[in-house]
Amino acid sequence: MARLFGEKTAETLRNSNVLVVGAGGIGCELLKNLSMSGFGHIKAVDLDTIDLSNLNRQFLFQRAHIKKPKAQVATQAIRRFNHGLDASFEQANIKQPEFDVDWFSQFDLVFNALDNLDARRHVNSMCLAAHVPLVESGTAGYLGQVTVISGGKTECFECQPKPAERKTYPVCTIRSTPTAPIHCIVWAKDYLFAQLFGEKVPDELDAAANGEEGEDMEELRLLREESRALAKLTDAMGGSEFAGLIFTKVFDNDIARLLSMKDMWKHRQPPRVLSFDQLQTTNDAAFGPSSIDDHAPMSLEQAFALFKHSVDMLAQRLVGARAKDAAAFLTFDKDDEDTLRFVAAAANLRSYAFGIDPKSIFTIKAMAGNIIPAISTTNAIVAGMMVVQGTLVLSGRLAECHTAYLSYSSKRPRSIVKDTLALPNTRCAVCRRRYLTLRVADCTKTTLGDVVSYINSLDGTESDLNLGEEMSIVEGSRILYDYDYDDNLSMSLEKLGLVPGRMVTLSRDDETECDVVPVVLSIAKARIEPKDPGNPVASLSIEGFEQIPEFAPVPASDNKEDGADNRGGSSEGGNNDVENGATAETIEGAVLPVADDGAFIIANDSVDGIQSISDELSKRKIDEISSTGLPDAKRRATDDSETGATVEIID
């Protein structure tokens, strides 16, 4: 790095403390790059454990590591690349309260290698609150994106509208903690169907037993039990009890084993065990697949009956095929009625077990049929671009950073496109906020009324929040206080759920003062003991005024709603525009770094949106963008390249 960026920058990297959120497809490549580029202190956070399906692209993991925490194995691996590296890990959900604003503030830079929209939004907010720059990323097949987020200086993750429907999923959590129907569909298609009827893969047990680092004996015992259970299931194929054995293992025994992991369910709703015997008593012996409406969500009883029927049908097919060829196996095809019905039934049963809304066969067919493979090479390229952008940020060269898009087309010799970082959206409901920290000595004794009194006491001082008497306090969608609603003033912060790690938004209800930027208070523990423990108001303090950026005024002619495409009047490019004046719909998916990680990603409008960026750059003529309002000088400057605005193609 010293040769590329200079010795001063190399020294900065050695002394930097960076956070990597996600240790999957992008995360593995990124951690390797960071360790070999001279970054001195790295913390990795990931909740998931390693699954067999990860091994085809997450190269830091081997068969011996199956069932182990991703973050742990990844940090152990990169320490072998760089023996002087300080690398640590947390196996946890980044949204847990202990990862509060103080925790994020210890880092110089955060890298997002996440695979779901909700977690991305959370990390975006936490980095804004902690005033820490963020490098955001995502891949989908051959498509990828990297951008830099710096509070008050660039667009944040929420500055442009996202699709209302969540179309990506964290593939590496489908085995343990599904939270959406697509997780259950992928589990049914790519795990259960593949294990029972698909092509056989080598047993990982022997490799685990010979692991280099020494395996935990309890983990080995569980692996052997799982291996024996799977072998028993396949050995019973074709028998009358086969469907019951499968059902009992995956919806009873496996879920009971998950429930025994108490820590996993501290911050999420636990699943419920499904009993084969109980459902069997309500099963209609005369059941036929034709009795199910393909366009209506299945009931639990229908899913159970269809599961048994489809298992028997697939078992008969495979037994017959193996009578001719011992190595025969079945392949999922959305147009194959038996395989589709098996996936639909298994996915809906898992949905009922985890408290997720069931889906119709028609919907599941559309979702399962649109799954496309992730590309490990894309992850590697995106991770490399992340390190370059991160290096520029840490060396104080934010102006040289770009949003970079990776796309593929046989018609173009070059496939990386870069665009200037856009200014914050003046209507963004996330980054157009004054992020401050509220220090509280004791949330059990401090009431909401104490907080209101303290804020009012700041009027006329240098710390005046300028919120006036008609101040409102909101947490998420929950109104805690406003001028006409004071029911919660006597309640403690703890009873209201306002503990360290939580955030509340304070705004001024007076419409005549619409330019007053709302305040987001991150609740954190007091750094020192209060001088007067008996006076909760005196123990409160607010920090971070010196880090509040200057906000561009909302243009008088801007009547768009929050989240609409608005550049603050000066930026020509950005995460969602190729040329100044392009609409969010043109390249809607650009700022939604649709998930890597997974072996699979849903093909959707977001993917098409990223692809359209480079397609537009290649074919759009200058006369087609004459209405975008580009200055004549700028239009002339881009006439030869036909790219428009400030976008350029790079080798």
Secondary structure, DSSP 8 states (H G I E B T S, - for coil): -HHHH-HHHHHHHHH-EEEEE--SHHHHHHHHHHHHTT--EEEEE---B--GGGGGT-TT--GGGTTSBHHHHHHHHHHHH-TT-EEEEE-S-TTSTTS-HHHHHT-SEEEE--S-HHHHHHHHHHHHHHT--EEEEEEETTEEEEEEE-TTTS--TTSS---SS-----GGGTTT---SHHHHHHIIIIIIIHHHHS-----SHHHHHT-TT---HHHHHHHHHHHHHHHHHHHTTTSTTHHHHHHHIIIIIHHHHHHT-GGGGSSS-------HHHHHHT--TT--GGGS-TTS---HHHHHHHHHHHHHHHHHHHHHHHHH-TT------TT-HHHHHHHHHHHHHHHHHTT-----HHHHHHHHHTEEE--HHHHHHHHHHHHHHHHHHHTT-GGG-EEEEE---TT-S--EEEEE-----TT-TTTSSEEEEEEES-TTT-BHHHHHHHHHHTTTSTT-----SSEEEEETTEEEEBTTB-TTTTSBTTTTT--TT-EEEEEE--GGGTTS--EEEEEEE-SS--S-TT-TTTT-EEE-GGG--------TT----TTS---TTT----SS-SSTT--TTTTGGGGS-----SSEEE--HHHHHHHHHHHHHHH--GGGGGGG---HHHHHHTTTTT--TT-EEE-
